[in-house]
Amino acid sequence: MAQDDSAGRSFDLPEAFLDYLTSTPYSAEEYHALLQSPEERYVRIRDPTLSLATIAQRLQVDVTELVEVSWTKRFAQRHPTLRVFRIPETAAVRQSDLYDSGDVFGVDASSIACVGALDPEPCDHVLEICCAPGTKLCCLADLCTVTGVDINRQRLTVARSQVKRCKLSNSVKGLWLADGRSWAGDGQELMSEGLTPRDRKQTRKRPKVEAFAPDVFDGVLVDAECAHDGSLKHIRKFFDERGKTSKLQSLEEHMPWLSEAKRTELAQLQFELLCRGFQLLKEGGKLIYCTCSFSEAQNEEVIRRFLVNAGAGAGDERHVDCAGAEAPAKPRSAVSPGLRPPTGHRVPLRPAAQRHGRPVHRAAAERARRRGSGGGMVRRTDSSWWMGRNKTQRERLILVGTLISRIP
Ligand SMILES: C[S@@+](CC[C@H](N)C(=O)[O-])C[C@H]1O[C@@H](n2cnc3c(N)ncnc32)[C@H](O)[C@@H]1O
């Protein structure tokens, strides 16, 4: 089984972090217990034809040490490239030929839930905003055509390497170095950078991302920048063997969102990323918003604000008209054990002219009236999902996701 180097270790949480924790559902003791829980390692096996015995042999582990993650099986049933296994720390992933061929891919199990919930069709074109270093992008590229956007060149370069390692270049239309809050097919495109003449010839066969108006993608994944307190693996890295925060400075550097002022900025960034993602979504398309933070302010509150406000700006005809949206129903103390199926819950709409109690442009209201819908609508197929397991279980919560559909 996985080596358990976290269990029993103590973590001397710094003051700034303790203060941050007050914005999450976890007390210091509970979070500390999470950090102490056994470290887990997962891989996605992309080739569905590989047997357990072959995978075990190639990763140099005993076949009994290879455990398929039960709650991701539902996604793998529909998309066989999304099989996820828990593996022991000792597994020789990088030394394996499966790694070289791109058939094995280190993941957080919960990343699969975001992709599985988006559930693209092979003919879909999906946009991932905040796509680097490419874990979910590669999952998506196994299923459909993908375009990725990220603001960090170094991370985007890693994403490009992953795409190449997995031989997915033909499914990735572009990797754009740009600000996801305002991206419109502009910025620097990294997939076509440094191509050989032969590559370039092949690239020409792929349609370029055209300069486009909104409303182009069948699906959008907004994997927003966040405080990543849900990514325990990353947090643990900042403590030394004795659990001391000798790297306190670097923890704060690495988590610039600890202070309250920065948290407000972060929530605004997340809100804007979500709004832009929604603008780029086709009618009938699906959007997943997810983070690796436990904080409600970075999840439910961003969604709540989006549902109430997004698109209601002056002159924007693509209103999200859902003034009657319910607050996410899930109380944070009742983290769901595993994914709940979409409920098909439909957000009640108000007439466009009364939207948010503000006057709206007459022409927009008239268009909305003719469509009989109060403008563009959002159907929240599930108000707020806690993806993963409750915190007492092994595959525990890391990502929170919300599925939003744009319906005509
Ligand atoms: C949680 S990580 C994304 C992980 C990635 N989706 C994956 O599955 O590998 C968040 C990413 O957001 C990016 N980011 C932060 N601000 C951004 C912005 N304004 N526009 C686009 N990307 C941004 C960061 O560079 C970082 O790579």
Ligand as a Chemical Component Dictionary entry (heavy atoms), coordinates in Angstrom:
data_LIG
# 
_chem_comp.id                   LIG 
_chem_comp.type                 NON-POLYMER 
_chem_comp.pdbx_formal_charge   0 
_chem_comp.three_letter_code    LIG 
# 
loop_
_chem_comp_atom.comp_id 
_chem_comp_atom.atom_id 
_chem_comp_atom.alt_atom_id 
_chem_comp_atom.type_symbol 
_chem_comp_atom.charge 
_chem_comp_atom.model_Cartn_x 
_chem_comp_atom.model_Cartn_y 
_chem_comp_atom.model_Cartn_z 
_chem_comp_atom.pdbx_ordinal 
LIG C1  C1  C 0  -5.575 25.324 -10.704 1  
LIG S1  S1  S 1  -4.397 25.814 -11.873 2  
LIG C2  C2  C 0  -5.026 25.024 -13.300 3  
LIG C3  C3  C 0  -4.758 23.551 -13.377 4  
LIG C4  C4  C 0  -5.048 22.960 -14.751 5  
LIG N1  N1  N 0  -6.395 23.222 -15.169 6  
LIG C5  C5  C 0  -4.791 21.493 -14.816 7  
LIG O1  O1  O 0  -5.739 20.693 -14.783 8  
LIG O2  O2  O -1 -3.621 21.097 -14.931 9  
LIG C6  C6  C 0  -4.812 27.496 -12.121 10 
LIG C7  C7  C 0  -4.178 28.159 -13.336 11 
LIG O3  O3  O 0  -4.790 29.442 -13.502 12 
LIG C8  C8  C 0  -3.879 30.251 -14.200 13 
LIG N2  N2  N 0  -4.352 31.657 -14.169 14 
LIG C9  C9  C 0  -4.325 32.531 -13.140 15 
LIG N3  N3  N 0  -4.860 33.705 -13.492 16 
LIG C10 C10 C 0  -5.269 33.580 -14.781 17 
LIG C11 C11 C 0  -5.886 34.447 -15.711 18 
LIG N4  N4  N 0  -6.230 35.701 -15.380 19 
LIG N5  N5  N 0  -6.131 33.998 -16.952 20 
LIG C12 C12 C 0  -5.778 32.728 -17.303 21 
LIG N6  N6  N 0  -5.192 31.867 -16.459 22 
LIG C13 C13 C 0  -4.938 32.274 -15.213 23 
LIG C14 C14 C 0  -2.573 29.970 -13.485 24 
LIG O4  O4  O 0  -1.476 30.316 -14.294 25 
LIG C15 C15 C 0  -2.686 28.459 -13.235 26 
LIG O5  O5  O 0  -2.007 27.758 -14.237 27 
# 
loop_
_chem_comp_bond.comp_id 
_chem_comp_bond.atom_id_1 
_chem_comp_bond.atom_id_2 
_chem_comp_bond.value_order 
_chem_comp_bond.pdbx_ordinal 
LIG C1  S1  SING 1  
LIG S1  C2  SING 2  
LIG S1  C6  SING 3  
LIG C2  C3  SING 4  
LIG C3  C4  SING 5  
LIG C4  N1  SING 6  
LIG C4  C5  SING 7  
LIG C5  O1  DOUB 8  
LIG C5  O2  SING 9  
LIG C6  C7  SING 10 
LIG C7  O3  SING 11 
LIG C7  C15 SING 12 
LIG O3  C8  SING 13 
LIG C8  N2  SING 14 
LIG C8  C14 SING 15 
LIG N2  C9  SING 16 
LIG N2  C13 SING 17 
LIG C9  N3  DOUB 18 
LIG N3  C10 SING 19 
LIG C10 C11 SING 20 
LIG C10 C13 DOUB 21 
LIG C11 N4  SING 22 
LIG C11 N5  DOUB 23 
LIG N5  C12 SING 24 
LIG C12 N6  DOUB 25 
LIG N6  C13 SING 26 
LIG C14 O4  SING 27 
LIG C14 C15 SING 28 
LIG C15 O5  SING 29 
# 
